[in-house]
Amino acid sequence: MLSCHRSNFNDAMRVIQDYSHTGLTLREHPIAFLRKDLAARSIVTCGEAMSARDGRWLMTAGLVLVRQMPGSAKRCDVSDDRG
């Protein structure tokens, strides 16, 4: 289970409230609050995924910005706290 450290909890809640009210935030990226736990699980940043060698299996986490339709399409654009 991923966790948000107690010191960041109020900041994370503000980001969640921003997204629920407006669909965006000018505060921290939501993934920033989980980055330490993601890194511990070998989940790479979007930038690391883009620079990985072809054919390498990896996991990344982020917010889906654009998804191709139909569901069989092979592309989606993802954003994380590192750009």
Secondary structure per residue as TSV (DSSP state, phi and psi in degrees):
chain	resnum	aa	ss	phi	psi
A	1	M	-	360.0	132.4
A	2	L	-	-79.8	147.5
A	3	S	-	-135.6	154.2
A	4	C	-	-106.1	126.4
A	5	H	-	-61.3	143.4
A	6	R	G	-53.3	-36.7
A	7	S	G	-65.3	-26.3
A	8	N	G	-97.5	-0.7
A	9	F	H	-59.3	-47.1
A	10	N	H	-63.5	-40.0
A	11	D	H	-63.2	-42.9
A	12	A	H	-63.5	-40.3
A	13	M	H	-64.0	-37.3
A	14	R	H	-64.3	-39.8
A	15	V	H	-63.7	-43.7
A	16	I	H	-60.8	-42.7
A	17	Q	H	-63.9	-41.8
A	18	D	H	-56.2	-50.1
A	19	Y	H	-63.3	-39.3
A	20	S	H	-69.7	-29.0
A	21	H	H	-91.3	-37.4
A	22	T	H	-122.8	-14.9
A	23	G	S	85.1	4.2
A	24	L	-	-156.1	172.4
A	25	T	-	-146.3	150.7
A	26	L	S	-101.6	4.1
A	27	R	S	-90.3	-159.2
A	28	E	S	-57.2	150.8
A	29	H	-	-68.1	138.8
A	30	P	G	-54.6	-34.5
A	31	I	G	-68.9	-24.3
A	32	A	G	-57.7	-31.8
A	33	F	G	-74.1	-15.7
A	34	L	T	-111.2	-2.3
A	35	R	H	-55.5	-43.2
A	36	K	H	-61.8	-44.5
A	37	D	H	-67.7	-37.5
A	38	L	H	-64.6	-44.5
A	39	A	H	-62.4	-38.4
A	40	A	H	-63.7	-24.1
A	41	R	T	-97.1	12.2
A	42	S	T	62.7	29.9
A	43	I	E	-90.8	118.5
A	44	V	E	-86.8	162.1
A	45	T	-	-73.0	164.0
A	46	C	H	-62.1	-37.3
A	47	G	H	-62.5	-42.0
A	48	E	H	-65.1	-37.3
A	49	A	H	-64.6	-39.7
A	50	M	H	-68.8	-28.5
A	51	S	H	-97.0	0.6
A	52	A	S	-70.5	153.6
A	53	R	-	-68.1	149.7
A	54	D	T	-57.6	139.9
A	55	G	T	87.2	-6.5
A	56	R	-	-77.9	132.4
A	57	W	-	-85.2	132.6
A	58	L	-	-155.8	170.2
A	59	M	E	-121.9	142.9
A	60	T	E	-136.1	163.2
A	61	A	-	-134.9	144.6
A	62	G	-	176.7	-173.2
A	63	L	E	-97.9	132.2
A	64	V	E	-75.8	122.9
A	65	L	E	-93.7	-44.3
A	66	V	E	-139.9	135.0
A	67	R	E	-129.6	132.9
A	68	Q	-	-74.6	147.1
A	69	M	S	-110.8	147.9
A	70	P	S	-75.8	-177.7
A	71	G	T	-61.2	-17.6
A	72	S	T	-82.9	-4.0
A	73	A	-	-63.5	156.8
A	74	K	-	-110.9	25.4
A	75	R	-	-143.2	141.1
A	76	C	E	-149.5	148.5
A	77	D	E	-99.6	129.5
A	78	V	E	-124.1	143.6
A	79	S	E	-120.8	141.1
A	80	D	-	-132.7	-174.1
A	81	D	T	-70.4	-9.9
A	82	R	T	-103.2	5.4
A	83	G	-	102.4	360.0
